[in-house]
Amino acid sequence: MAIIDPPGGHGRPAVPPAAASALARCVSLEPEKFAAAHWGRAPLLSRAAELPNADGFTDLLSPEDADELLSRRGLRTPFLRVAKDGQLVPAARFTGGGGAGAEIGDQVRDERILELYAAGATLVLQGLHRLWPALIDFTRDLGTALTQPLQVNAYLTPPGSQGFATHYDTHDVFVLQVDGRKHWRIHPPVLTDPLEKQPWGGRADEVSATADGPAALDVVLEPGDALYLPRGWLHSAQAQESRSLHLTVGIRALTRYALVEELLALAAEDPRLRAGLPFGTDVADPDAIEPELAETVEALRDWLLSADPAVVAARLRDRAWPAARPAPIRPLAQAAALDMLTADSTIAPRDGLRWQLTPTADGRVALRLTDRTVTLPAQCAPALRAVLTGTGVRVGELPGLDDDADRLVLARRLLREAVAVPA
């Protein structure tokens, strides 16, 4: 069946100006040049003077905002980690109950945080793309530009301290220096493009030996500077004469190995690959395994050549889409908009929504979303496209429907399903 893609094609949303602006805050190069020379290949340092925001990144999360989170927002683990001398501090040392009506013991105790931070510990605020409004919006826009799911942590480091020893991440990152100065030493990978199942701890000796050698990049980040690091690049960072606050935007890219994993999962449908080994096979004997391995490889090759790209794409969609949430909606305001909806009301697509519009075998149209599929009459397709690909449309002008009563029914359904929002 044909799939009617959103703008950008292949399930991608269009790249609005806000998304382009979010990327421009992180890299000093044009997107095409960044993609060709650095994306997944090499670090990129972008100084504040080369980036568009004169005020740096304090609008995303300032030191005062961090204090607000640590003291007045009922922060709970695992949204905070604490590191000291390269090791994580057990959560029991800085959590407890929150008083009457909030006795659960996983809540951050501000007085304990003060004690640890004053003693040189680094505070890591995690999952800020789900907690802090400015970062919720920024992460959604940047994720749209990169077409990848993102996560955001903040690192608060006391003067002269270093939170973690030299290590590598299994995802690309943007480092956005908010406050203070931090000295970064970057070394080439000991493992190119590591997967999530290949953390640096399994190669600690190689990491340590490489870190003792000359750095590929030795730089102090100032407020407003940005640094891009591909996964696998070794790095360590130390605050300088004052405290340091930086944001780390992690980019959770899909890899070709993800294709391999989905293909192998589908290969269970092949009877030849489900067959047991012969009776009495000594699995420790290479000579006994060799013919079975050859036959398995042949069967796998035959199956792979018949793999249906549409089926694989559907599995990858189910893996990738849930990792990137669309813009938050306000349930009370959305419910009120439903009650007050008229033909003169304007509705717009929910920002960051992943969707596909697919004709069905029975002549209807299916709107596929991250967690469900909404099936509607085929005559709704033009109106759906008008809503989902635009920036706002008056309900009375929705195309393809006979009268305002039908248009209102569809508009209410889209609002109720959180596909559209009041404009």
N, C-alpha and C positions, 0 to 999 in steps of 0.2 A: 504494500500500500504506500502511496505517496505520503511524505511527511511535509507539512507546511511549516517551514522554519520561521522563527522570529528573525528580525534584521540581524545581519552578521552571519547567518547561516549555521547549520549543523548544531542547533540547540543553543547557540550563543545569543545573548541579548545584544542590542545595539550598544555601541560605545558612546555614551552621552558626554557632553562637555565636562561634567563634574568628574567623570572617570579619567578623562585625559588630564585634567588638572591635578588629580590625586597622584598620578604617575609622575607628572612634571615636578611635583614636590620632592620626589625621591631620587631622580636621576637628572643630571645636567645635560644629557644628550637627547636628541630626538629619538622617539620610540624605535624607529627602524634601525638607527645606528646602534642604539643600546642592545637591541635584539641580536643584531649581526655580530657585534664585537664582544659582548659581555654576558648576555643571558645564558646561564648554564655553563659559562666558559671561564670568565676571569672577573676579579673584583673591579669595582668602580668607585672611586672617591669623588664625591660632588661637594664642593665647598659652598658655604652659605651664600656667598656672593654670586654663585652661578645658578642659584635656585630662586624661584619666584617670590617666596614669602619672606619679606624683610624681617618679620618677627620670629622666624624660625618655626618651632613646633610646639610652643607653649599653648597654642589654642587647642591642641589635641589632648595634652595632659601636662599641667604645670606642677611644680613641686607642691604648691598649695592644694591642687587637686589630689595629689598622692596622699597628702596628710588627711584630706577629707575622707578618702577611701579607708585609710588605716584607722581612723578614729570614730567616724560617725555613721558609717554605712553598713554596719553589721557584717563586715567581711568575714568569710568562712574559708576554711581549707576545702579544696586545694587551690583556691584563688590567690593564695600567698604561699611562697616558699622562702626560706631563709637559708643563706649559705655563709659559712665561715671557714676560712682556711681551706677552701676547695671542697668542703664537704657540706651536705645538707644537714641543717639542724632539725632534730626530731620535732614534729609539729606539737607534741605534748608540752614543749618548753615555751610555746607562745600562744597557746589556745586554752580556752576554758568556757564555762557557761557565760551567758549574757545577761544574767539577772532574771527577775521575775517574768514569767511568761516566755522566756527564751533560754531555757536551761541547757539545751543541747551543747555538749562540750567541745564543739569544733570551731568555735568563734574566736576571731583574733583578739587578743588582749593587748591594748595599746601600750600599757605600761611595760609589758614584757618585750614588745617590739622596740620601745625606747632603749631598754637595757641592752638588747642584742645589737642594735644599730650603733649605739654609742661605743660598744666594744669592738666595732669594726666589721660587723656582719653586713652582707648585701641582702637587700629586700627585693624579691621578685614578685611583682604583681602579675598574675596570670589571667588569661582569658578576658582581657580588657575589651576585646571586640564584642563581648557579650554584656559588659558591665557599664562602660562609660559612654555617654551619648555621643560626644564628639568622635570617639574612636569607632563606635558602631557605624556611623555614617561614612567616615573616612575609609574604613576597611571594606565596606560594601562597594564604594566607588573604585578603590584600588583593585579589588577583586574582579570587578567588572572589566577594568582595563586589561588585567592580566589573564582573565578567564580561568583563574585558579582560586581555590579556597584558601583563606588566610587566617592566621591567628596572631594576636598581639600580646606581648608581655612588656612590662616596664621594669628596668633595673635601677635601683637606688643604691649607690655605693658611697660609703663614707670617704673622706679625704685619705688618699694614699693606699686605699684597700683594693684588693682584687678578689672578685667573687669566686671565679672558677679557674682551674689550671687550663693550660692549652688543650683544646679539644676541637672536634668538628661537629657540625650539625648534619642531620640527614635530610634537611630541607634548605632551600635558598632563604636568605634573609635580607631585609633592608634594616640597617641600623640608623636611627634618627636621633641625633644628639640634641636633647632638650635643654639641659642646664649643666654647667660645669664643663670640665675638660677631662677627656679620657684617652689614655695612651693605648693604641692598638698595635699588636704585632701579628702579621698575617703570613702564614707559610703555605706552600703548595700542598695539595692533598697527598696522603699516603694511600688513599683508595678513591679513585675517581667516581663521582656520582653514587655515593653509598645509598643503599636502600634503608628503610626504617629498621629492618631487621639486622642491619650491619652497623651498630653504634660504635663510637670510637673506643669504648672500653675494651673491646676485643683486640684492639691494635695499640694498646697503651705504650708498649715499648717503641714501636715505630713512630708514634706521635711524639713521644718524648725526645727521641733521637733527632727527628726532623726539626722540632722546636729549638734545639740547641744550635741549629745551623743558621745561615743568613736568612733574614726575613724577605719575603717578596714585597711586602709593604709595611713600613714602620711609620706610623702617623699618629698625631694627637688630634682627636676630633674636638672641635669647638662648637658652641651652641649654634644650631642651624645647619650644621654639616650633615651629610648623609653618606652612608657606605653600603654598597651592595656586595654581598658575598654569596657565591654559588655553594651548593651543598658540597661537603667534603673538604673545603678549605680550612686549614687549621687557624685558630685565633685565640688570643688571650687579650684581656683589657684591664687596665689599672687606672683608677681615679687619680687625679693629680692633686694640686694643692687645696682643692675644695671638693665638696660633694659632687657627685655626678648623677644625672638622671638621663637615661636614654630609653627609647622605645625600640623593640625588636619585632619587626613584622615578619613572621614565618610564612613561607609560601609552600603549601602542601601539594606539590605537583604530582600528577599521574605520570607513570613511567611505562616504558615498553614491557617491563616485568609485570606490570598490572595486566597487560594484555595476555602475557603468558599464563598468569594465574587464572584468568577467566577462561582461556582456552583449555587449560587442564581441567578446570571444573566441568566444562561442557563435555570434555572427552569421556567422562563417565558414562555417556550415552552409548558409547561404542562397545558392543559385546566382546570384541577381541581384546580390548583393554581391560575389561572386567574379569577376564578369564584367570583362573588360578594357575599357579606354577605346577608343573608335573609332580605327581606323588613321589615323595622321597628326595626332592631336590635339596642339595646341600647349599644353602644360600651363602655360606662362607667360602665356597669353592669358586674362584673366578672361571674355571673351565666349565663348571656346571651352569653358571649364570650366563656365560657368553652367548649361547644360542637363544636363550630366552630374551636377553637384552636385544639381540639383533631382530628378533621377531616383533618385540614390543616397539622398537624404533620404527620398523617398517609399518606397523599398524598405526602408530601415532602419526607418521608422515602422511599416510593415506587419509587419515581423519582430518588432519590440519588442512589439507588441500581442498576439503569439502566444507570447511567451516563457513558459516553464513555471517558476513560482516554485520548484518542488521541485528542478529541475535547477540553478537559480541558487543555491539554498540549499546544495546539495551542493558546489558549487564554492567558495562562501564558507567552508563548513566545512573543506574541504581547505586553504584558505588560513589560517584563523584557528586551528584546533585545534593545529597543530604549534608555534605560538608560545607556548603556555602548557603547561609540563610539569607532570605530576602529581607527587605527593610521591615522593621517592627511596625506593627499596626496597634492602634489604640482601641481595644475592644469596646469600651463605652462609647467613644465617638463614632466608631463604625456602626454600632447598633443604632445610635441616634440618627445617623445618616440614612440608614435603611427606613426608619419610620418617616423621615421627612422627604424622601426621594420623590421628585416630580420629573416631568419631561424636560423641564428647564435646568435640572441639576446637571453638573459636569462630573464625570468620573475619569480616572486615569489609571494606568497599570501600576501595580505595586512594584516599586523599584527593586531591582535585583532578582526578580522572580524568574525561575527557570521553567520553561514550558515548551511543549510541542503540540501542534494541532494536526490530528491524524484522521482521515476519513475511515469509517468503519465498514465492515462487510455488509451491514444491514442498512446502509445509506444514511447513517447519522454521522456526527463528527465528535471525536474524542479529544478533550483538552487534557493532556498528560502533564501532571505536576509532580513535584518531588515525592509526595507521600500518597497521592491518590490520582484517580482519573475521573474527570467530569464529562459525562456523555450528554450531548444536546442534539436537537434536530439540525439537519444539514443546513437549513436556511439561516441558522445563527452564525455560520462561519464568517460571512463578511463583517458582521457586527463585532465578532470576537477579534478579528484581525484589526479592525479600526481601534478597538480599545487597547489591545496588547502591543501594537506597534506605534501608537501615538503618544502624545504628551498630555492629552485630555480631550474628551469628546462629550458634547451635549447629548443627554440620553435621547431626546427627541430627534436627533440626527443620526442615530445608529442605522447603518444601511442594511438592506436585505430583509427587513421585517415589515409586516403589513401595516401595523398601527402602533400608537404609543402604548397601548396596553401590553403588547408583546415586548416592546422595548423595555418597559418598566420591569416585566417579569425577568428578562435576561439580566438587566442591570442589578436588580436585587440579588439574583443568584450569584453574580460575580462579586458583589460586596460581601455576601454571606460566606462565600468560599474564600474570602481574603485574596482574591485574584486582582480585584480593583479596589481603589480607595477614592474617597471624595476628593475632587480637585479643588 
